[in-house]
Amino acid sequence: MKKRAIAALGSAVLLLGSCAGTAEVTSGKDSTEGKSSSDTMASIEAKAIDAPMPEIPDGLEQFYTQELNWEECGTGLDCTTMTVPLNYADPQGVTIELKIKRRHAEGEKIGSLLANPGGPGGGGQEMAESAAQFFTDRITSSFDIIGFDPRGVGESTPVDCVSDAELDDYLAMTYPDTPEGREQSRAAEVEYANKCAQNSGELVKYSGTEEAARDMDVIRHLVGDPKLYYVGFSYGTSLGGMYAQLFPANVGRVILDGAVDSDVSQYEQQKAQMKGFELATNNFIDDCLASDKCPFTGTRDEARDEIRAMFDKAGNQPIPTADKARPLTQSGLLLGFITPLYDDSSWPYLSQAIEEVKNDGTGNLFQLFFDAYTGRTPSGEFKNNSMEANTVINCADSIIEGTPADWDRLSEELKNESPLFGDLMGFSQATCQAMPKPDHDIIKRFTAPGSDPIVVVGTVGDPATPYEWAVAFEKAFDNAVLVTWEGEGHTAYGRPSGPCVKDSLDAYLLNGTVPEDGLRCPAQ
């Protein structure tokens, strides 16, 4: 009997953030790059945006004028805590706190560059801690890098749903792909959503992307920039897009890399992502078969059959691991398999994990990938609340579509769209249907009329945010350009994508030189 991973893994788009234990952007500098990738770029003049400070929104003066107490928290780093309203429609009501970390510019500063690694649920403070892995020296020389944990996430006022032990069980659960199994899965989702609401209160309603984008404008003002400098990866593109929609006049130099097309239904998002993982799997297999060290010896189709058989076997009987009390379930295997697809430099480790299952009958490497994705430690604790925050933020942003009967029909469609993953993921909105919603309309389309030029970046072989999302995302904006990297893996700018990507985007951040619309950069 086929099994289905718990629907929580299929109820929202799966975006890997660096908070999840595996860096969303794994290598900031190309091996050929030192201080700069070309003499031309090394000599380019960095120029700050010359514009007046925008007026403070009415009723929010206490937040835009608060005094920040920065304290040293590492070499070249300082940290602070800022206060924002839980509900911007009620600024005199409950407040929450945001944690911010700043890496000081190594040269003459032209502004503060806010950055988000993805998720949703990705803690952004590490963007300041590890700025040299994300950005070239010319960027870290000219900008303070500002990393912040969005509301509900990490060290900011966090959402909390269940205990670590309960979360561990929830993420590992696998149910039969039968009417009874689907009912059990949906019941577990509703129970989880109810616990999020019970343990986090009103925060679950106001942890969405709109509120987080409003927080970003407070940060922009407090660090003294008249317009926003920002780089958002993966879900960070939604955050940046929402900011541009809410504050188009405050957009300065904004890069949105690995775009999420929020202007389509949740089902269409999931379907596109499943196709992206299918494509990445095929590309991985082709690369593997061309190498000397590959667990497969036949054709691509035969390799896909082996992978599918591995999933089915895990659904019927979990794969043993070194921890006898914690075998690898089908849910664990699914996330463990998907994680290394995000970065083609991790494909050799995926080959090793498959070979371990085939030869040794154990799933230790896949368990490690699963733990990296979820942030689980060997002791069974979770390093952060990224998985819980991911659910809460996705649900705060989601518009519920259809009924359980509709979800079952769409689940059947996913099986055809994605033979490897479709029936394992299924489609359900039971969690988000049970989660309390914000008291305002949910913005899904970003056009940002009147903004300065926005740069959208898409990667042709991106498994998590398919390239067509970047194309649609850029077209929706009134004033944006698209830069394409013809490479593999998730996102481009912060990875070893070559001087074409780095030089064009660095120039844009440094002095506002907008890349040519439609620029295509070859894979290295």
MOKA-V118283 format. One record per residue. N is the residue number from 1. RES is the residue in one small letter. PSI is psi in radians with two decimals (* if undefined). Layout:
n:N res:RES psi:PSI
n:N res:RES psi:PSI
//
This chain:
n:1 res:m psi:2.29
n:2 res:k psi:2.60
n:3 res:k psi:2.82
n:4 res:r psi:2.31
n:5 res:a psi:2.64
n:6 res:i psi:2.38
n:7 res:a psi:-0.27
n:8 res:a psi:-0.51
n:9 res:l psi:-0.27
n:10 res:g psi:0.07
n:11 res:s psi:-0.11
n:12 res:a psi:2.77
n:13 res:v psi:2.34
n:14 res:l psi:1.84
n:15 res:l psi:2.20
n:16 res:l psi:2.10
n:17 res:g psi:2.77
n:18 res:s psi:-0.35
n:19 res:c psi:-0.39
n:20 res:a psi:0.04
n:21 res:g psi:-0.33
n:22 res:t psi:2.19
n:23 res:a psi:2.29
n:24 res:e psi:-0.71
n:25 res:v psi:1.94
n:26 res:t psi:-0.34
n:27 res:s psi:2.00
n:28 res:g psi:-0.55
n:29 res:k psi:2.48
n:30 res:d psi:2.64
n:31 res:s psi:-0.41
n:32 res:t psi:-0.07
n:33 res:e psi:2.33
n:34 res:g psi:-2.02
n:35 res:k psi:-0.52
n:36 res:s psi:2.87
n:37 res:s psi:-0.06
n:38 res:s psi:2.68
n:39 res:d psi:-0.63
n:40 res:t psi:-0.83
n:41 res:m psi:-0.57
n:42 res:a psi:-0.53
n:43 res:s psi:-0.01
n:44 res:i psi:2.49
n:45 res:e psi:2.28
n:46 res:a psi:2.26
n:47 res:k psi:2.25
n:48 res:a psi:2.72
n:49 res:i psi:2.25
n:50 res:d psi:1.77
n:51 res:a psi:2.69
n:52 res:p psi:2.67
n:53 res:m psi:2.33
n:54 res:p psi:2.73
n:55 res:e psi:2.61
n:56 res:i psi:2.32
n:57 res:p psi:2.45
n:58 res:d psi:2.37
n:59 res:g psi:-0.12
n:60 res:l psi:0.28
n:61 res:e psi:-0.68
n:62 res:q psi:-0.47
n:63 res:f psi:-0.70
n:64 res:y psi:-0.28
n:65 res:t psi:0.15
n:66 res:q psi:2.65
n:67 res:e psi:2.18
n:68 res:l psi:2.33
n:69 res:n psi:1.67
n:70 res:w psi:2.30
n:71 res:e psi:2.47
n:72 res:e psi:2.35
n:73 res:c psi:0.52
n:74 res:g psi:2.96
n:75 res:t psi:2.06
n:76 res:g psi:0.17
n:77 res:l psi:2.52
n:78 res:d psi:2.78
n:79 res:c psi:2.72
n:80 res:t psi:2.95
n:81 res:t psi:2.28
n:82 res:m psi:2.77
n:83 res:t psi:2.38
n:84 res:v psi:2.77
n:85 res:p psi:2.48
n:86 res:l psi:-0.80
n:87 res:n psi:1.98
n:88 res:y psi:-0.31
n:89 res:a psi:-0.20
n:90 res:d psi:1.17
n:91 res:p psi:-0.29
n:92 res:q psi:0.02
n:93 res:g psi:-2.52
n:94 res:v psi:2.48
n:95 res:t psi:2.77
n:96 res:i psi:3.00
n:97 res:e psi:2.56
n:98 res:l psi:2.38
n:99 res:k psi:2.32
n:100 res:i psi:2.43
n:101 res:k psi:2.40
n:102 res:r psi:2.28
n:103 res:r psi:2.15
n:104 res:h psi:2.50
n:105 res:a psi:2.45
n:106 res:e psi:-0.21
n:107 res:g psi:-2.52
n:108 res:e psi:2.05
n:109 res:k psi:2.36
n:110 res:i psi:-0.18
n:111 res:g psi:-3.04
n:112 res:s psi:2.16
n:113 res:l psi:1.91
n:114 res:l psi:2.55
n:115 res:a psi:2.54
n:116 res:n psi:2.30
n:117 res:p psi:-0.23
n:118 res:g psi:-2.81
n:119 res:g psi:-1.92
n:120 res:p psi:2.69
n:121 res:g psi:0.00
n:122 res:g psi:2.18
n:123 res:g psi:2.13
n:124 res:g psi:-0.15
n:125 res:q psi:-0.53
n:126 res:e psi:-0.31
n:127 res:m psi:-0.57
n:128 res:a psi:-0.74
n:129 res:e psi:-0.73
n:130 res:s psi:0.58
n:131 res:a psi:-0.61
n:132 res:a psi:-0.34
n:133 res:q psi:-0.36
n:134 res:f psi:-0.58
n:135 res:f psi:2.68
n:136 res:t psi:2.90
n:137 res:d psi:-0.58
n:138 res:r psi:-0.48
n:139 res:i psi:-0.83
n:140 res:t psi:-0.32
n:141 res:s psi:-0.55
n:142 res:s psi:-0.23
n:143 res:f psi:2.49
n:144 res:d psi:2.31
n:145 res:i psi:2.12
n:146 res:i psi:1.99
n:147 res:g psi:2.37
n:148 res:f psi:2.51
n:149 res:d psi:2.02
n:150 res:p psi:2.79
n:151 res:r psi:2.42
n:152 res:g psi:-0.14
n:153 res:v psi:2.42
n:154 res:g psi:-2.15
n:155 res:e psi:-0.17
n:156 res:s psi:2.95
n:157 res:t psi:1.95
n:158 res:p psi:2.64
n:159 res:v psi:2.67
n:160 res:d psi:2.24
n:161 res:c psi:-0.96
n:162 res:v psi:2.98
n:163 res:s psi:2.85
n:164 res:d psi:-0.69
n:165 res:a psi:-0.72
n:166 res:e psi:-0.68
n:167 res:l psi:-0.70
n:168 res:d psi:-0.80
n:169 res:d psi:-0.73
n:170 res:y psi:-0.76
n:171 res:l psi:-0.42
n:172 res:a psi:-0.19
n:173 res:m psi:2.47
n:174 res:t psi:2.33
n:175 res:y psi:2.66
n:176 res:p psi:2.51
n:177 res:d psi:1.19
n:178 res:t psi:2.90
n:179 res:p psi:-0.71
n:180 res:e psi:-0.72
n:181 res:g psi:-0.68
n:182 res:r psi:-0.64
n:183 res:e psi:-0.74
n:184 res:q psi:-0.74
n:185 res:s psi:-0.81
n:186 res:r psi:-0.63
n:187 res:a psi:-0.69
n:188 res:a psi:-0.66
n:189 res:e psi:-0.79
n:190 res:v psi:-0.72
n:191 res:e psi:-0.72
n:192 res:y psi:-0.80
n:193 res:a psi:-0.73
n:194 res:n psi:-0.67
n:195 res:k psi:-0.60
n:196 res:c psi:-0.79
n:197 res:a psi:-0.69
n:198 res:q psi:-0.72
n:199 res:n psi:-0.31
n:200 res:s psi:-0.18
n:201 res:g psi:-2.45
n:202 res:e psi:-0.30
n:203 res:l psi:-0.53
n:204 res:v psi:-0.49
n:205 res:k psi:-0.50
n:206 res:y psi:0.64
n:207 res:s psi:0.27
n:208 res:g psi:3.11
n:209 res:t psi:-0.58
n:210 res:e psi:-0.82
n:211 res:e psi:-0.71
n:212 res:a psi:-0.64
n:213 res:a psi:-0.66
n:214 res:r psi:-0.64
n:215 res:d psi:-0.69
n:216 res:m psi:-0.59
n:217 res:d psi:-0.59
n:218 res:v psi:-0.76
n:219 res:i psi:-0.83
n:220 res:r psi:-0.79
n:221 res:h psi:-0.76
n:222 res:l psi:-0.48
n:223 res:v psi:-0.03
n:224 res:g psi:0.34
n:225 res:d psi:2.29
n:226 res:p psi:-0.48
n:227 res:k psi:2.81
n:228 res:l psi:2.25
n:229 res:y psi:2.22
n:230 res:y psi:2.47
n:231 res:v psi:2.14
n:232 res:g psi:2.25
n:233 res:f psi:2.40
n:234 res:s psi:-2.08
n:235 res:y psi:-0.48
n:236 res:g psi:-0.35
n:237 res:t psi:-0.60
n:238 res:s psi:-0.72
n:239 res:l psi:-0.78
n:240 res:g psi:-0.69
n:241 res:g psi:-0.70
n:242 res:m psi:-0.72
n:243 res:y psi:-0.81
n:244 res:a psi:-0.62
n:245 res:q psi:-0.70
n:246 res:l psi:-0.60
n:247 res:f psi:1.02
n:248 res:p psi:-0.60
n:249 res:a psi:-0.30
n:250 res:n psi:0.02
n:251 res:v psi:2.24
n:252 res:g psi:-1.64
n:253 res:r psi:1.87
n:254 res:v psi:2.13
n:255 res:i psi:2.22
n:256 res:l psi:1.83
n:257 res:d psi:2.12
n:258 res:g psi:0.98
n:259 res:a psi:2.51
n:260 res:v psi:2.08
n:261 res:d psi:1.60
n:262 res:s psi:-0.08
n:263 res:d psi:0.28
n:264 res:v psi:2.88
n:265 res:s psi:2.81
n:266 res:q psi:-0.65
n:267 res:y psi:-0.77
n:268 res:e psi:-0.63
n:269 res:q psi:-0.85
n:270 res:q psi:-0.71
n:271 res:k psi:-0.78
n:272 res:a psi:-0.66
n:273 res:q psi:-0.68
n:274 res:m psi:-0.68
n:275 res:k psi:-0.64
n:276 res:g psi:-0.72
n:277 res:f psi:-0.59
n:278 res:e psi:-0.82
n:279 res:l psi:-0.79
n:280 res:a psi:-0.65
n:281 res:t psi:-0.77
n:282 res:n psi:-0.75
n:283 res:n psi:-0.67
n:284 res:f psi:-0.81
n:285 res:i psi:-0.80
n:286 res:d psi:-0.74
n:287 res:d psi:-0.71
n:288 res:c psi:-0.82
n:289 res:l psi:-0.40
n:290 res:a psi:-0.06
n:291 res:s psi:2.99
n:292 res:d psi:-0.34
n:293 res:k psi:1.62
n:294 res:c psi:2.35
n:295 res:p psi:-0.13
n:296 res:f psi:2.59
n:297 res:t psi:-0.16
n:298 res:g psi:-2.40
n:299 res:t psi:3.03
n:300 res:r psi:-0.75
n:301 res:d psi:-0.67
n:302 res:e psi:-0.66
n:303 res:a psi:-0.74
n:304 res:r psi:-0.69
n:305 res:d psi:-0.68
n:306 res:e psi:-0.73
n:307 res:i psi:-0.77
n:308 res:r psi:-0.70
n:309 res:a psi:-0.62
n:310 res:m psi:-0.76
n:311 res:f psi:-0.78
n:312 res:d psi:-0.71
n:313 res:k psi:-0.74
n:314 res:a psi:-0.52
n:315 res:g psi:-0.56
n:316 res:n psi:-0.58
n:317 res:q psi:2.04
n:318 res:p psi:2.61
n:319 res:i psi:2.27
n:320 res:p psi:2.59
n:321 res:t psi:3.13
n:322 res:a psi:-0.48
n:323 res:d psi:1.76
n:324 res:k psi:-0.45
n:325 res:a psi:-0.06
n:326 res:r psi:1.29
n:327 res:p psi:2.84
n:328 res:l psi:1.97
n:329 res:t psi:3.04
n:330 res:q psi:-0.66
n:331 res:s psi:-0.77
n:332 res:g psi:-0.71
n:333 res:l psi:-0.71
n:334 res:l psi:-0.89
n:335 res:l psi:-0.60
n:336 res:g psi:-0.58
n:337 res:f psi:-0.73
n:338 res:i psi:-0.64
n:339 res:t psi:-0.90
n:340 res:p psi:-0.17
n:341 res:l psi:-0.33
n:342 res:y psi:-0.39
n:343 res:d psi:2.07
n:344 res:d psi:-0.33
n:345 res:s psi:-0.26
n:346 res:s psi:-0.05
n:347 res:w psi:-0.67
n:348 res:p psi:-0.58
n:349 res:y psi:-0.57
n:350 res:l psi:-0.72
n:351 res:s psi:-0.75
n:352 res:q psi:-0.69
n:353 res:a psi:-0.73
n:354 res:i psi:-0.74
n:355 res:e psi:-0.64
n:356 res:e psi:-0.75
n:357 res:v psi:-0.76
n:358 res:k psi:-0.80
n:359 res:n psi:-0.66
n:360 res:d psi:-0.27
n:361 res:g psi:0.34
n:362 res:t psi:2.78
n:363 res:g psi:0.69
n:364 res:n psi:-0.74
n:365 res:l psi:-0.74
n:366 res:f psi:-0.63
n:367 res:q psi:-0.68
n:368 res:l psi:-0.71
n:369 res:f psi:-0.74
n:370 res:f psi:-0.78
n:371 res:d psi:-0.64
n:372 res:a psi:-0.71
n:373 res:y psi:-0.78
n:374 res:t psi:-0.26
n:375 res:g psi:0.31
n:376 res:r psi:2.42
n:377 res:t psi:2.86
n:378 res:p psi:-0.43
n:379 res:s psi:-0.11
n:380 res:g psi:-0.04
n:381 res:e psi:2.85
n:382 res:f psi:2.36
n:383 res:k psi:-0.39
n:384 res:n psi:-3.09
n:385 res:n psi:0.50
n:386 res:s psi:-0.69
n:387 res:m psi:-0.71
n:388 res:e psi:-0.77
n:389 res:a psi:-0.64
n:390 res:n psi:-0.83
n:391 res:t psi:-0.84
n:392 res:v psi:-0.79
n:393 res:i psi:-0.78
n:394 res:n psi:-0.74
n:395 res:c psi:-0.64
n:396 res:a psi:-0.46
n:397 res:d psi:-0.14
n:398 res:s psi:2.60
n:399 res:i psi:2.11
n:400 res:i psi:2.34
n:401 res:e psi:2.12
n:402 res:g psi:-2.91
n:403 res:t psi:2.98
n:404 res:p psi:-0.61
n:405 res:a psi:-0.68
n:406 res:d psi:-0.69
n:407 res:w psi:-0.68
n:408 res:d psi:-0.72
n:409 res:r psi:-0.74
n:410 res:l psi:-0.57
n:411 res:s psi:-0.69
n:412 res:e psi:-0.67
n:413 res:e psi:-0.65
n:414 res:l psi:-0.53
n:415 res:k psi:-0.63
n:416 res:n psi:-0.65
n:417 res:e psi:-0.60
n:418 res:s psi:1.55
n:419 res:p psi:-0.55
n:420 res:l psi:-0.75
n:421 res:f psi:-0.33
n:422 res:g psi:-0.86
n:423 res:d psi:-0.34
n:424 res:l psi:-0.61
n:425 res:m psi:-0.81
n:426 res:g psi:-3.04
n:427 res:f psi:2.27
n:428 res:s psi:2.56
n:429 res:q psi:0.45
n:430 res:a psi:-0.73
n:431 res:t psi:-0.91
n:432 res:c psi:-0.50
n:433 res:q psi:-0.59
n:434 res:a psi:-0.20
n:435 res:m psi:2.36
n:436 res:p psi:2.54
n:437 res:k psi:2.73
n:438 res:p psi:2.82
n:439 res:d psi:0.43
n:440 res:h psi:2.82
n:441 res:d psi:2.56
n:442 res:i psi:2.11
n:443 res:i psi:2.20
n:444 res:k psi:-0.32
n:445 res:r psi:2.24
n:446 res:f psi:2.06
n:447 res:t psi:-0.53
n:448 res:a psi:0.98
n:449 res:p psi:2.32
n:450 res:g psi:0.06
n:451 res:s psi:2.80
n:452 res:d psi:2.87
n:453 res:p psi:2.35
n:454 res:i psi:2.47
n:455 res:v psi:2.10
n:456 res:v psi:2.36
n:457 res:v psi:2.29
n:458 res:g psi:2.51
n:459 res:t psi:2.21
n:460 res:v psi:-0.69
n:461 res:g psi:0.46
n:462 res:d psi:2.12
n:463 res:p psi:-0.46
n:464 res:a psi:-0.66
n:465 res:t psi:1.54
n:466 res:p psi:2.59
n:467 res:y psi:-0.63
n:468 res:e psi:-0.42
n:469 res:w psi:-0.75
n:470 res:a psi:-0.70
n:471 res:v psi:-0.85
n:472 res:a psi:-0.67
n:473 res:f psi:-0.80
n:474 res:e psi:-0.71
n:475 res:k psi:-0.54
n:476 res:a psi:-0.55
n:477 res:f psi:2.56
n:478 res:d psi:-0.48
n:479 res:n psi:1.51
n:480 res:a psi:2.80
n:481 res:v psi:2.74
n:482 res:l psi:2.24
n:483 res:v psi:2.24
n:484 res:t psi:2.27
n:485 res:w psi:2.19
n:486 res:e psi:0.86
n:487 res:g psi:-2.96
n:488 res:e psi:2.73
n:489 res:g psi:3.10
n:490 res:h psi:2.04
n:491 res:t psi:2.97
n:492 res:a psi:-0.82
n:493 res:y psi:-0.73
n:494 res:g psi:0.08
n:495 res:r psi:3.03
n:496 res:p psi:1.28
n:497 res:s psi:-0.08
n:498 res:g psi:2.90
n:499 res:p psi:-0.47
n:500 res:c psi:-0.82
n:501 res:v psi:-0.88
n:502 res:k psi:-0.80
n:503 res:d psi:-0.76
n:504 res:s psi:-0.70
n:505 res:l psi:-0.62
n:506 res:d psi:-0.76
n:507 res:a psi:-0.68
n:508 res:y psi:-0.81
n:509 res:l psi:-0.65
n:510 res:l psi:-0.67
n:511 res:n psi:0.17
n:512 res:g psi:0.18
n:513 res:t psi:1.94
n:514 res:v psi:2.23
n:515 res:p psi:2.71
n:516 res:e psi:2.27
n:517 res:d psi:2.26
n:518 res:g psi:0.12
n:519 res:l psi:2.27
n:520 res:r psi:2.21
n:521 res:c psi:2.21
n:522 res:p psi:2.66
n:523 res:a psi:2.59
n:524 res:q psi:*
//
